[in-house]
Amino acid sequence: MSNYREAALDSLYHQAVTDKVKAEASLKILLDHPAGIGDHSTEDLHNNLNQALSSLSDAEDRLETLKRFRNKSDEGFSLRDNDKKD
């Protein structure tokens, strides 16, 4: 990484991906394996589903926002300065 901006954006990107995967796993567990929830009430289940859905939406929104700062390359996630004028 050549500068702080790239390192910070790279970190934000990887955190959003991690949060997305965690939310997807939570939704899958809650929807496909309700017995794994234990002694929770139906209200708890719905609250947990809403929380996982909100987490997923938030992570996807952050990834969409970060697309403005990235430039695809063969090396994976690389970043560019959108403020530069050519």
C-alpha positions in Angstrom: 0.0 0.0 0.0 1.4 3.3 -1.0 -0.4 5.6 1.3 -2.8 6.0 4.3 -5.8 6.6 2.1 -5.4 3.3 0.3 -4.8 1.4 3.5 -7.8 3.0 5.2 -10.1 2.2 2.3 -8.8 -1.3 2.0 -9.5 -1.8 5.7 -13.1 -0.5 5.3 -13.6 -2.8 2.3 -12.5 -5.9 4.1 -14.5 -5.0 7.2 -17.7 -4.6 5.1 -17.1 -7.9 3.4 -16.6 -9.6 6.8 -19.8 -8.0 8.2 -21.7 -9.1 5.1 -20.5 -12.7 5.5 -21.4 -12.7 9.2 -24.9 -11.3 8.5 -25.5 -13.9 5.8 -24.4 -16.7 8.1 -26.7 -15.4 10.9 -29.7 -15.2 8.5 -29.0 -18.7 7.2 -28.7 -20.1 10.7 -31.9 -18.3 11.9 -33.9 -19.3 8.8 -32.6 -22.8 8.1 -31.9 -24.1 11.6 -34.4 -22.5 14.1 -33.7 -25.3 16.6 -30.3 -23.9 17.1 -31.8 -20.8 18.6 -32.5 -22.5 21.9 -35.0 -21.2 24.5 -35.6 -17.9 22.8 -39.1 -16.5 22.2 -40.6 -15.8 18.8 -40.1 -12.1 19.4 -36.4 -12.8 20.0 -36.2 -14.7 16.7 -37.9 -11.8 14.8 -35.6 -9.3 16.5 -32.5 -11.4 15.6 -33.7 -11.7 12.0 -34.2 -8.0 11.7 -30.8 -7.3 13.3 -29.1 -9.7 10.8 -31.0 -8.2 7.9 -30.1 -4.7 9.0 -26.4 -5.8 9.3 -26.5 -7.3 5.8 -28.1 -4.2 4.3 -25.6 -1.9 6.0 -22.6 -4.0 4.8 -23.9 -4.1 1.2 -24.5 -0.3 1.3 -20.9 0.3 2.5 -19.6 -2.0 -0.3 -21.6 0.0 -2.8 -20.3 3.3 -1.5 -16.7 2.0 -1.5 -17.0 1.1 -5.2 -16.7 4.8 -5.9 -13.2 4.6 -4.5 -12.0 1.5 -6.2 -10.6 0.7 -9.5 -10.6 -3.0 -10.5 -7.3 -4.4 -11.5 -5.7 -7.8 -11.9 -4.3 -7.5 -8.4 -7.8 -7.4 -6.7 -9.1 -4.5 -4.7 -7.0 -1.4 -5.6 -8.0 2.1 -4.9 -7.8 5.4 -6.8 -8.2 9.0 -5.9 -11.6 10.1 -7.4 -10.8 13.7 -6.6 -8.0 13.9 -9.2 -8.9 15.7 -12.4 -7.2 14.4 -15.6 
